Amino acid sequence: MKCSSFTAKTLEEALEEANTSLNLTDEDFVYSYEETKGKLFKAGSFNVSVYTLTDICSYLKDYLKKLTSDMGIEVNFESKIREKTIEIKMISDNNPILIGRNGQTLKALECILMQVVSKETSKHVRVALDVEGYKEKQIKRLERLAINLAKDCVRTKTDVHMEAMNAYERRIVHNKLTDFKGVKTESIGEEPNRHLVIKYVK
């Protein structure tokens, strides 16, 4: 995976140099750094390794192409980067296989890609995979469920505990109910059983 390195006396100066040199904003890349302590009469420095989300996306599509090819499936890809999330849409004649039962294969592929990024960059980057609008349909379903449960919460004045969900799904529910009067959302528990509670607010 392509990596650009920048060295400066401070972390802020190194990041500023990265922004200027690569013509990026802070939303366009992730980075890791190493600090070299200064010695007598010699200042320390920061060495920053920068990975652009565009390069990470290209790397993941190549990785995913090989992975699906090994599964015997020919796949084309469409991608975009939004709110520091890499979104990849897979187009294939074997969509049911890529999705899996209840989306389990799709989730597994998504998890593999995030682990690949973490191993290569030492940073967490959100990756969202979709197949023929499956994820979008699931989002709509989850949003409808959230609204219905919020209405029940307000009507009964009783907190509602949802089933365990991953961080991406919890964020969907939280965003949908942010402006819903009479409730607030809170994540509780530890992974993989972490879930959302829709709480009644007077």
N, C-alpha and C positions, 0 to 999 in steps of 0.2 A: 504494500500500500504506500502511495506517495506521501512523503513527509518533508516538510520544510523546517529548517532550524534557524533560530535567531538568538543572538547573544547580546546582552546589554547589562549595565550595572544594576538595573532594577527590573522587576517583573513587568511593571507598567511600561517601561521603555521598550522592552523586548516585544510586548504585545502591540504597542503602537507601531513598531517597526514592521511587524507582521501585517497589521492592517494596511499600512501604506504600501509595502512591497507587493502584497498579493491583491490589493484593492478589495479588501473584505470589510464586513462589519462583524461585530462580536457574535451575531446570529448565524454567521456563515461557517464557523469552524469550531473545533474543540482542540484542546491543547493539554500537554503535560510539561512539567519543567523540572530541572535539577538546579540546585543552588550550589555554587562553588564558594566556599568560605574564603575570605580574604586573608592574606598573611601580612606580616609586618611591612608597612609602607606600600602595600598592594591591595587595592579594593577587590571585593568579591564580585561575582557575576551570576547572572541567571541565563541558563540555556533552555530555550523553549522549543518544543517540538509541536508543530502545527499540522493538523489534518483537516482539510476542507470537507464539508459535508458532501459537496459535489464529487470529490474523489472517492470518499467512502461509499457513496451510492453506486458509482461505477464499479468499484471493487466488489460490492455485495451482489450486483447483478451478474458479474462474471462468475462469482462463487456459486450463486444460485443456479445459473445456467448449467454448470458442471454437475451440481448436486441433482438437479431434476433430470439431466441427461443420464446420469447413473441409475436413476429410477426408471429409465426407459420412456421418459415423457419429454416431448418437444414443447418448449415454452417460449413465448415472446413476452417482453416486458415494457411497461410504461411506468415512469417514475416522476416524482416531484418532491420538493422539500418544502415543508410548511411548518412554521413554529418549532424549528429545530428537530422536526420529526421527518425521517426518510420514509416516504410512502412509495411502495412498489406494488403495481398491479400485474398479476400474472394472467396471461391469455393462452389457453390450451384447449385441446380436444378431450382432455382427461380431467376436467374440473372436479368431479366427485372424488377422484383419487387425491388430488392436491388439497382439497378441503378436509376430507376425512370425516369420520363420524363426529357430529357435533363440533366440527371445526378443529378437531384435535391435531390432525396433520398440519394444518395451516398454522396453528399455534406453536407446534413443535419446530417448524421451519423458521418461524419468527424468532423463537428463543435461540435457535442455533445461530442465526445471523447476528443477534445482539451479543452473543458470547464471542463470535468471531471478531466483532468490532472491539469489544472489551479487551480481548487478548492482543490485538494488533496495536491499539492506541492507549490502553490502560484507562479508558474513559467509557462511561455509559452513554450510549446514543440510542434514542428511541427509534425503533423500526416498526412500521406497520405494513403488513402484507395483506393483499386482498386478491380474491379470485372471482371474476365475473360479478362484482357487486355484492358478494356474500357478506363481507364485513360491513358494508353500508346498510344492508338489510338488517343485520344484527344490531347495528347502532340504532336504527329506527325502532326496532323491537324493544331494545333496552330503554330508549327514551320514553316510549309509550308506557312500559312497565313502571318506570320511575314516576311519571305523572300520576298514574293510577294509584300507586302506593302512597304518594304524597297527599293525594286527595283523601285516602283512607286515614292517613295519619292526622290530618286536620279534622276530619269528621269525628273520629273516635278519641282524639286528643291523646293517642297512644303512640309511642315510638315504634318504628318498624325496622326490623333487622333483615337485611337482604342476604342472599346467598353469597358465599365467598367468590370474589372476582379478582382479576388481575388489576394492576395499577391503571392500565389503559381504560378498562371498563369502568372502574370506579370514577375516573376523571370525567367520563361521558355523563354519568349520573350526576355527579357534583355540578358540572357545568349546566346541565339541563335544569337543575333545581335551584341554581344560584338566586334567581329572581322570583322563585315561587313563594308567595306570602304564607307565613304560618309554619314554615319548616326550615331546618338547616340540616346539613349532612356532615357526618363525621366518620372517618375510617378507624376501625378498632381491630385488635387482634394481630397475630403474627402470620407472615407468609408460611405456607400457602393458604391459610385459613382467614386471611385478613378480609374484612368485609365492611360494607357501609351501613350506617344506621341513619335512618331518616327520623330526625327528632322534631317533636312538636314544640313550637315557640309561641308563647302567648302574644 
